Each structure stands twice: as C-alpha cells, then as structure tokens.
Amino acid sequence: MALATAASRATGFVRLLLFAAVLGLGSVRQAFDVANVLPNVVYELLLGGVLSATLVPLLVQARSQSPGAALALAQRLLTLVLVVLVGVTVVAVLAAPWLVRLYTRSHDAAEVALTVQWARYFLPQILFYGLAATVGAVLNASARFGAVMWAPVLNNVVVIATLGIFLLVPGPESPGPATLSGAQFLTLAIGTTLGVVAMAAALLPALRATGFRWRLRFDLRGIGLRALARMAAWTLLYVAATQVGVWVQTQLATAAGQLPTYTSAFTLWQLPHAIIAVSLMTALLPRMSASASHGRLGEVKADLDRGMRLCLIALLPITVVCAVCGPQIATVLFAHGATTTAQAEYVGAVLAVLAVGLVPFSVYQLQARAFYAQRDTRTPALVQCAVVTVLVTVQLVLAVLLPVEARSYALATGAIAATVRAAPSRRRPGTSRCWCGCSPPLLPLRPSQSHSPLSSRPTGPVSGAAPSSRPLRPEPPPWPATPCSSGCCESPKPAPPYGHGPPPRDGDGPLHHASNTALFDMDERRRPPHDRAPSAA
C-alpha cells in the first residue's frame, strides 16, 4: 500500500512540477487552480465526507452479518450515489459562473472568464469522484486495497500526458488569460477531466473480481439510511467547516494573486503525509471498524497506537529537513520553465513554515479515523469546527497585518496554528494511554454504548432523569493497565463499576494528571443521560 501511495504521490508530484514549468505561478495557473478545485468542493460538501467516513463501517458491519447483505447494500448505495450525483453535476455546470465568483476575488476580467470556461469542463468530475469513492469503499470493506491505491496513478499519468500534448499544440509559449489558444484551452480542459474518468474506470475490474455485479436497485428500504443520516449529520458539519476554511484561503490567496504559490507549497508539504499517514489510515480504518463492530475496543486502541507511533517515527525527520532546507528544495524543484527562481524560493519559504504542522496534522487525521471506526462522527466534527475557527481567525488577522506580498505566509501560519490546535493533549485521544506510555486505570467503554451520540456532561449528579427501563449489560473487564515509569500517574488500580465515579486518589501518592479526568469525562459523555455516574468534579 505504501508503494502504491508512493507511486501515486510521485506521479502527482511530477504533475505539480510540470504545471509549474508549463503554466508558471501566474494568472493562467490561478484560473486553472480555482476551476479545478470547484468539483472537489461541491463533491465534498454534498457527498464526499459522508462517503469516506460512513460507508466503510456500514459495509464492514453488513459483511460481518452476511455476504449477501453486503452485496445488496453496495448495489443500493451505488444506485443512490449515481442518481444524486447526476442531478448535482447538472446543476453545478449550470451554476458555474456563480460558483467561480464565489471562490475568486481576482479583478482580471480575462482571468475570471477563463476560470468559468474551465469550470464548465471540470465540474462533471463530480460524478466520477463520487463513483470512485463509493466503489473504493466497497473494495476497502472487502480488504482489497490495491486498485484503490493505484487508481490515482492512472489519473496523474493521463494529466502528465495532457501537459506534454499542451506543449505541442499551437499557441503562445507563455500564454496569458487573454492569449491562451483554443487548442491549448481544450487540451487542458478535456485531458484533466479524462484523468478523473480513467481513475474511476480503473476500479471496476477489481470490483467485479470481488463477486460484485452491477445492478440498479431502487428498493432503498432497509439500506440503513437512518443510521447513515445520523452519522452523516456530524460528518457534514465536519466537511462544511473544512470547506469554510478552503473558501477563506482561496479568497485571500486569489485577492493577492498567490493561490498557485500557496497550492504548490501545500501540495509539497502534504506529500510525506499522503505516503505515510494516508496509507496507514486506509489500512487501519477497516480493521478498526471491524474491531469496533464486535466491541473489541482494545484492538481499536492498539491499532491507533501503532499508527501514531509509525507516523511520529517517519515524519519527524522529514519535518526537520523541510523546515531547514525549504527554499533550497523548492528552488531545485520549481525554478524551471515559466517559474522564476524568486517565485520558487518563495514557495520554499512557505513550505518551511508549513513543515511545523506536518506531524500534528497527520496524527490528528489518524485519530479522526479511530472515531469514525466507532461510528462516532460528532467528536471529529466538533474538533474540526474549533480547528477551522483558529485557522480562519489567524489568517484573517495576519492578512490585515502583513503586506499583500506576504499573503502566503499568513495562510501558512494560520494552517500551522490550526494543526497545533488539533494536536493531541497529554492523553492520546481515543486511547487510554498517556504520552509517557502508561495505561492509567480508566473506565472502559461499553461495546453497546461506544457508538452512542455524545451529549453534554452534567456538572453534578443527574437530577430528574427517569431511571433506565432496560437492564444493564454485564460489564467487560477493564483494559490491561501498564505501570507508569515516569511518575506522572498513579499505579494502576482496578476500575470501579459504572455509576461510582472515577478511581480514588492516594493521599500520599502522585496525583493523577489531567488526562485521567479527561478520558473519564469522554466516557461519561458517551452514555445516555440516565445512565451516567456523578460528576468527577
């Protein structure tokens, strides 16, 4: 999987370098970037986040019950996605001028017109992104990762070939928005969309190999739409918050004419995250989903711990190299063709700023997958709202304080502040371990309640709540505890039964650190209001 991801990112990196050499970092490239981001924005807002975060757990659960149920569910989901995305694509193409004006603040009329024309060719990609995501979810739930990981390579190869053809067709050598020839325009417009079509089509043979047979099924009753809607509600909030951040960044960057600069630095920054962290997420999400569906939360925690350690070990050296040698790296990579040395050095300086947030960003994304595996979409959504609030606030403030020429620095600093805000506290979210490696004696989650919606924590004993009408299930044994070697926690003690508060403290021993109470609070918020213990306060 890491090899496939590396090939995908390597070809994507070549694609990025060719765009910088062929189109440069000027207004034509900015028009292309704004038009090319629109299908991704529309798709993510409507279905992208829902498909990526909710389908794999649902399909894994259906497969654990019956292979026939999983096949029927996949057929219905593909039918539903196809119908919805066809309608969305048609509406988006018709609304292309309004979408472009929503995402660009450029005052160049020729650039805006070029963006609208490209957007009409790029927006049909929404349909193929949705099909690729749904088919990919079916394959991931079947533990078939190869085609999903290699399909983006085909997309990049098609776009690289498109850029090679662009150099051969008639037109000016350094085109502007008003001088781009018709052949050059159509080459980029058609070739870029064909890359997405090829990516989706490449998944179909692997889907057929799983025994899946394409069949339109409109009997959506029993598909689990209610469960999907409950999970999707918070996922949509997560995606909406993310897209607010994207919208603010795009507005600020296009107003200064620096969207290609920031996009190039950001793409280069995400390269190690995509190779290492995304591979881990793709492999761990089905495993954690299967473990969570059977109530084996200890295995979920073990997988998350393993993934976090691998991320830290692999990404820390890369962070140091990018922070120290960012301008030199970017100069070697980008200072060719239509991109000047000064422009490349600016990209490298922005990369050096972004490097600080590489590890926190990867760990945060991995932790979010652990919550999704437990069908908890509320926690990541609320955390993401806080992250985007920090992102937007810092970027807007710095955009006012710094000169326009330094706009990319403002965007990068806001991104770093947001990733640091999302970084874990002393307690690793989703696990019972501290950063010291110990396992404090904490209340284990019930398998039956690990998917319950989170609710506000009471400030004292619940009053006026009706007693539970259902019998309490037998409690699982506490998760194994590891003695603390750093002195930050107490020695392990047996976890008390539900309803009796957190473990008591020894009067003469070291105090529990704040993470102990934090995880107890998280466990309490997961329970129904009538079944909570008195407040730890």
C-alpha positions in Angstrom: 0.0 0.0 0.0 2.8 2.4 0.8 4.4 1.5 -2.6 1.1 2.3 -4.4 0.7 5.6 -2.4 4.3 6.5 -3.1 3.8 5.9 -6.8 0.6 8.0 -6.7 2.3 10.8 -4.9 5.4 10.6 -7.1 3.4 10.9 -10.3 1.3 13.6 -8.7 4.5 15.4 -7.8 5.7 15.2 -11.4 2.3 16.6 -12.4 2.8 19.5 -10.0 6.3 20.2 -11.3 5.1 20.2 -14.9 2.3 22.6 -14.1 4.8 25.0 -12.6 7.1 24.7 -15.6 4.4 24.9 -18.2 1.9 27.4 -16.7 4.1 29.0 -14.1 2.6 30.6 -11.0 0.7 33.4 -12.7 -2.9 34.2 -13.6 -3.4 31.3 -16.1 -2.3 28.9 -13.4 -4.6 30.6 -10.8 -7.6 30.4 -13.2 -6.9 26.7 -13.6 -6.5 26.0 -9.9 -9.8 27.8 -9.0 -11.7 25.9 -11.7 -10.1 22.6 -10.7 -10.9 23.0 -7.0 -14.7 23.6 -7.7 -15.7 20.0 -8.4 -13.8 18.8 -5.3 -15.6 21.5 -3.2 -19.1 20.6 -4.4 -18.5 16.9 -4.2 -17.0 17.1 -0.6 -19.8 19.4 0.6 -22.6 17.1 -0.7 -21.3 13.5 -0.5 -17.5 13.3 -0.2 -17.2 13.4 3.5 -20.2 11.2 4.0 -19.0 8.5 1.7 -15.4 8.4 3.0 -16.4 8.4 6.7 -19.5 6.3 6.9 -19.7 3.8 4.1 -16.7 1.6 5.2 -18.1 1.0 8.7 -21.6 0.2 7.4 -20.3 -2.1 4.7 -18.0 -3.9 7.2 -20.8 -4.4 9.5 -23.1 -5.7 6.7 -20.3 -8.1 5.6 -19.9 -9.5 9.1 -23.6 -10.4 9.1 -23.9 -11.9 5.6 -22.1 -11.6 2.3 -25.4 -11.3 0.5 -26.5 -8.4 2.7 -23.2 -6.6 1.9 -23.8 -7.1 -1.8 -27.3 -5.8 -1.7 -26.2 -2.8 0.4 -23.4 -2.0 -2.1 -25.8 -2.2 -5.0 -28.3 0.1 -3.4 -25.6 2.6 -2.3 -24.1 2.8 -5.8 -27.6 3.4 -7.3 -28.3 6.1 -4.8 -25.0 7.8 -5.3 -25.4 7.7 -9.1 -28.8 9.2 -9.1 -27.9 12.0 -6.7 -24.6 12.9 -8.4 -26.1 13.1 -11.9 -28.5 15.8 -10.7 -25.8 17.6 -8.7 -23.5 17.6 -11.7 -26.1 19.1 -14.0 -26.9 21.9 -11.5 -23.3 22.6 -10.8 -22.4 23.0 -14.5 -25.3 25.5 -15.0 -24.2 27.4 -11.9 -20.6 27.6 -12.9 -20.4 31.5 -13.2 -21.8 31.9 -9.7 -19.5 29.3 -8.2 -16.5 30.9 -9.8 -17.4 34.3 -8.4 -17.9 32.8 -5.0 -14.3 31.4 -4.9 -12.2 34.1 -6.6 -11.5 37.7 -5.8 -9.4 38.4 -8.9 -10.1 41.7 -10.6 -8.8 40.5 -14.0 -11.9 40.0 -16.2 -10.0 37.8 -18.7 -8.8 35.5 -15.8 -12.4 35.2 -14.4 -13.8 34.4 -17.9 -11.1 31.7 -18.4 -11.9 30.2 -15.0 -15.6 30.0 -15.8 -14.9 28.2 -19.1 -12.6 25.7 -17.5 -15.1 25.2 -14.7 -17.8 24.0 -17.1 -15.4 21.2 -18.3 -14.2 20.3 -14.8 -17.5 20.2 -12.9 -18.6 16.9 -14.5 -15.8 15.3 -12.5 -18.2 15.4 -9.5 -20.0 12.3 -10.8 -16.8 10.3 -11.3 -15.3 11.3 -7.9 -18.5 10.0 -6.3 -18.5 6.7 -8.2 -14.8 6.2 -7.4 -15.3 6.9 -3.7 -18.3 4.5 -3.5 -16.5 1.7 -5.4 -13.4 2.3 -3.3 -15.4 2.0 -0.1 -16.8 -1.4 -1.3 -13.2 -2.6 -2.1 -11.8 -1.3 1.2 -14.6 -3.1 3.1 -13.6 -6.3 1.2 -9.9 -5.7 2.2 -8.9 -5.1 -1.4 -6.7 -2.1 -1.3 -4.6 -2.5 -4.5 -6.9 -0.9 -7.1 -7.9 1.9 -4.8 -4.3 2.8 -4.1 -3.1 2.5 -7.8 -6.1 4.2 -9.5 -4.9 7.8 -8.8 -1.6 6.9 -10.6 -3.6 6.5 -13.8 -5.2 9.9 -13.2 -1.8 11.5 -12.8 -0.4 9.7 -15.9 -3.3 11.0 -18.0 -2.7 14.6 -16.8 1.0 14.4 -17.3 0.4 13.2 -20.9 -2.0 16.1 -21.3 0.6 18.6 -20.3 3.0 17.0 -22.8 0.4 17.5 -25.5 -0.1 21.1 -24.4 3.5 21.9 -25.2 3.0 20.5 -28.8 -0.3 22.2 -29.7 -0.2 25.6 -31.4 -0.3 28.6 -29.1 1.9 31.2 -27.4 4.9 29.8 -25.4 4.0 31.9 -22.3 0.2 32.3 -22.6 -1.9 34.7 -20.6 -5.6 34.5 -19.8 -6.4 36.5 -22.9 -3.8 34.9 -25.2 -4.4 31.2 -24.5 -5.2 29.5 -27.8 -8.3 27.4 -28.2 -6.2 24.2 -28.7 -4.3 24.9 -25.5 -7.5 25.5 -23.6 -9.3 22.3 -24.8 -6.2 20.2 -24.2 -6.1 21.1 -20.5 -9.9 21.1 -20.2 -10.6 17.6 -21.7 -7.4 16.0 -20.5 -7.8 16.9 -16.9 -11.4 15.5 -16.8 -10.4 12.4 -18.6 -7.9 11.7 -15.9 -10.7 11.5 -13.3 -12.8 9.3 -15.6 -9.9 6.9 -16.0 -9.3 6.8 -12.2 -13.0 5.8 -11.7 -13.0 3.2 -14.5 -9.8 1.6 -13.2 -11.7 0.4 -10.1 -14.4 -1.5 -12.0 -12.3 -4.7 -12.8 -11.3 -5.0 -9.1 -14.9 -4.5 -8.1 -16.0 -7.3 -10.4 -13.3 -9.6 -9.0 -14.9 -9.4 -5.6 -18.1 -11.0 -7.0 -20.0 -7.8 -7.2 -22.4 -7.5 -10.2 -23.6 -4.1 -11.2 -27.3 -3.8 -10.8 -29.5 -0.7 -10.3 -31.7 -1.2 -7.2 -34.2 1.4 -6.2 -35.5 -0.5 -3.2 -33.8 1.7 -0.7 -35.8 0.5 2.3 -33.5 -1.3 4.7 -30.4 0.3 3.4 -29.7 1.9 6.7 -30.5 5.5 5.6 -31.4 6.5 9.2 -28.1 5.2 10.6 -26.3 6.8 7.6 -28.1 10.1 8.2 -27.2 10.1 11.9 -23.5 9.5 11.1 -23.6 11.9 8.1 -25.1 14.8 10.0 -21.9 15.3 12.0 -19.7 14.4 9.1 -21.4 17.1 7.0 -20.6 19.6 9.8 -17.0 18.4 9.6 -16.9 18.8 5.8 -18.7 22.2 5.9 -16.3 23.5 8.5 -13.4 22.3 6.3 -14.8 24.0 3.2 -15.3 27.2 5.0 -11.5 27.2 5.7 -10.9 26.4 2.0 -13.1 29.2 0.9 -11.4 31.8 3.1 -8.0 30.6 2.0 -9.0 30.7 -1.7 -10.5 34.2 -1.3 -7.4 35.6 0.4 -5.0 33.9 -2.0 -6.7 34.9 -5.2 -7.0 38.5 -4.0 -3.2 38.7 -3.8 -2.6 36.5 -6.9 -0.8 33.9 -4.8 -3.1 30.9 -5.0 -0.6 28.9 -7.2 2.2 29.7 -4.8 0.4 28.5 -1.7 -1.1 25.5 -3.5 2.4 24.4 -4.6 3.8 24.7 -1.1 0.8 23.0 0.4 0.9 20.1 -2.0 4.6 19.6 -1.5 4.0 19.7 2.3 1.3 17.0 2.1 3.5 14.6 0.1 5.0 12.8 3.1 1.6 12.8 4.9 0.0 11.2 1.9 2.6 8.5 1.5 2.9 7.5 5.2 -0.2 8.6 7.1 -2.8 8.0 4.4 -1.5 4.5 3.8 -1.9 3.8 7.5 -5.4 5.3 7.6 -6.5 3.2 4.6 -5.2 0.0 6.2 -6.3 0.7 9.7 -9.9 2.0 9.1 -11.4 -1.4 8.0 -9.5 -3.1 10.9 -10.7 -0.7 13.5 -14.2 -0.7 12.1 -14.4 -4.5 12.3 -13.0 -4.5 15.9 -15.4 -1.8 17.0 -18.4 -3.5 15.5 -17.6 -6.6 17.6 -16.9 -4.5 20.7 -13.2 -5.2 20.7 -12.2 -1.6 21.6 -8.8 -2.8 22.9 -7.9 -3.7 19.4 -9.0 -0.3 18.1 -6.8 1.3 20.7 -3.8 -0.9 19.8 -4.2 -0.2 16.1 -4.4 3.6 16.8 -1.3 3.5 19.0 0.6 1.6 16.3 -0.4 4.0 13.6 0.5 7.1 15.7 4.0 5.7 16.6 4.7 4.9 12.9 3.7 8.5 11.9 5.9 10.1 14.6 8.9 8.0 13.7 8.6 8.5 9.9 7.5 12.2 9.8 9.7 13.9 12.4 13.0 13.7 10.3 11.1 15.0 7.2 9.7 17.9 9.3 13.2 19.0 10.2 14.5 18.7 6.6 11.6 20.8 5.2 11.9 23.4 7.9 15.6 23.9 7.4 16.0 23.4 3.7 12.6 24.5 2.3 13.8 27.3 0.0 16.7 25.2 -1.4 14.3 22.2 -2.0 11.8 24.4 -3.8 14.4 26.1 -6.0 15.7 22.8 -7.2 12.2 21.5 -7.9 10.3 24.5 -9.3 12.8 27.0 -10.8 12.3 25.8 -14.3 10.4 26.9 -17.4 7.7 29.6 -16.6 8.6 29.7 -12.9 11.4 32.1 -11.8 14.0 31.4 -9.1 12.4 34.1 -6.9 9.0 32.5 -7.2 10.5 29.1 -6.3 12.3 30.5 -3.3 9.0 32.0 -2.0 7.3 28.6 -2.4 10.1 27.1 -0.3 9.8 29.7 2.4 6.1 28.9 2.7 7.0 25.2 2.8 9.4 25.8 5.7 6.6 27.4 7.7 4.1 24.7 6.9 6.6 21.9 7.9 6.0 22.7 11.6 2.5 21.3 11.4 3.2 18.0 9.5 3.3 15.7 12.5 0.3 17.2 14.3 -1.8 17.2 11.1 -1.1 13.5 10.4 -1.7 12.4 14.0 -5.0 14.4 14.0 -6.2 12.8 10.8 -5.4 9.3 12.1 -7.2 9.9 15.4 -10.3 11.1 13.5 -10.4 7.7 11.7 -10.4 6.0 15.1 -13.6 7.9 16.0 -15.1 7.1 12.6 -14.4 3.4 13.1 -16.5 3.6 16.3 -19.2 5.3 14.3 -18.6 8.5 16.3 -18.7 11.4 13.9 -19.6 14.0 16.4 -16.3 14.3 18.2 -14.2 14.9 14.9 -16.8 17.4 13.7 -16.6 19.5 16.9 -12.9 19.4 16.9 -12.8 20.4 13.3 -15.0 23.4 14.0 -12.5 24.6 16.6 -9.6 23.9 14.2 -11.2 25.9 11.4 -12.1 28.7 13.8 -8.4 29.1 14.7 -7.4 28.8 11.0 -9.7 31.4 9.7 -9.1 33.8 12.6 -5.3 33.7 12.3 -5.4 34.0 8.6 -7.7 37.0 8.5 -5.8 38.8 11.2 -2.4 38.2 9.5 -3.9 39.2 6.1 -4.7 42.6 7.6 -1.4 43.0 9.4 1.1 41.7 6.8 1.6 43.2 3.3 -0.1 41.7 0.3 3.3 40.3 -0.9 3.4 38.1 2.3 -0.1 36.7 2.0 1.1 33.2 1.6 3.0 33.5 4.9 -0.3 34.5 6.5 -2.1 31.5 5.1 0.7 29.1 6.1 0.8 30.5 9.7 -2.9 30.1 10.1 -2.6 26.4 8.9 0.1 25.8 11.5 -1.9 27.3 14.3 -4.9 25.2 13.3 -2.9 21.9 13.3 -1.3 22.7 16.6 -4.8 23.3 18.0 -5.8 19.9 16.7 -2.7 18.2 18.1 -3.4 15.8 21.0 -3.1 16.7 24.6 -1.1 14.6 27.1 -3.8 11.9 26.8 -3.9 10.4 23.3 -7.5 10.9 22.1 -9.2 7.6 21.5 -6.8 5.6 23.7 -6.2 5.1 27.4 -2.5 5.8 27.1 -0.6 8.9 28.1 2.3 10.3 26.2 4.6 8.6 28.7 3.3 5.2 27.5 1.4 4.1 30.7 -2.2 3.0 30.9 -3.9 4.7 33.8 -6.8 2.9 35.3 -9.8 4.4 33.4 -13.4 3.4 32.9 -13.7 1.2 29.8 -16.4 1.9 27.2 -19.2 -0.4 26.8 -19.4 -2.0 23.4 -23.1 -1.3 23.3 -22.6 2.4 24.1 -19.4 3.1 22.1 -21.5 4.4 19.2 -23.9 6.5 21.3 -24.3 10.1 20.4 -22.2 12.4 22.7 -24.1 14.7 24.9 -23.2 17.5 27.3 -21.5 16.5 30.5 -23.5 17.3 33.6 -22.0 19.4 36.4 -23.3 17.1 39.1 -25.5 14.1 39.7 -28.3 13.8 37.1 -31.5 15.0 38.7 -35.0 14.5 37.4 -33.8 11.8 34.9 -36.0 8.8 34.6 -34.3 5.5 35.7 -33.3 3.2 32.9 -36.0 0.8 31.9 -33.6 -1.6 30.3 -31.3 -3.9 32.4 -27.6 -3.0 32.4 -25.5 -5.3 30.4 -22.7 -7.2 32.1 -19.6 -5.0 32.2 -16.5 -6.0 30.3 -13.3 -6.4 32.3 -11.1 -3.3 32.5 -8.5 -2.9 29.8 -5.0 -4.0 30.8 -3.1 -1.3 32.7 0.7 -0.7 32.4 2.5 0.8 35.4 3.8 4.3 34.9 7.6 4.7 34.8 7.7 8.4 34.6 5.9 9.3 37.9 3.2 11.2 36.1 0.4 8.8 37.0 -0.6 6.6 40.0 0.0 2.9 40.0 -2.9 1.0 38.3 -5.9 0.2 40.4 -9.0 -1.8 39.4 -11.6 0.3 37.5 -14.7 0.9 39.6 -18.1 -0.2 38.4 -20.2 2.1 36.4 -22.0 4.7 38.5 -19.4 5.1 41.2 -17.2 7.9 39.8 -13.5 7.8 38.8 -10.9 5.9 40.7 -10.0 7.5 44.1 -6.6 9.1 44.6 -4.0 8.0 47.1 -3.4 10.7 49.7 0.4 10.2 49.7 1.0 9.3 46.1 1.4 11.4 42.9 -1.8 12.9 41.7 -3.5 11.7 38.6 -2.7 14.0 35.7 -5.5 15.9 33.9 -5.7 13.3 31.1 -7.2 10.8 33.6 -10.2 13.0 34.3 -10.4 14.0 30.6 -10.9 10.4 29.4 -13.4 9.7 32.2 -15.3 12.8 31.0 -15.3 11.4 27.5 -16.6 8.1 28.7 -19.3 9.8 30.7 -20.5 11.9 27.7 -20.9 8.8 25.6 -23.5 7.3 28.0 -27.2 8.1 27.9 -28.1 10.9 30.4 -30.0 8.5 32.7 -27.0 6.1 33.0 -24.2 8.5 33.9 -22.1 8.5 37.0 -22.0 11.6 39.2 -19.5 14.2 38.1 -15.9 13.7 38.8 -15.7 17.3 39.9 
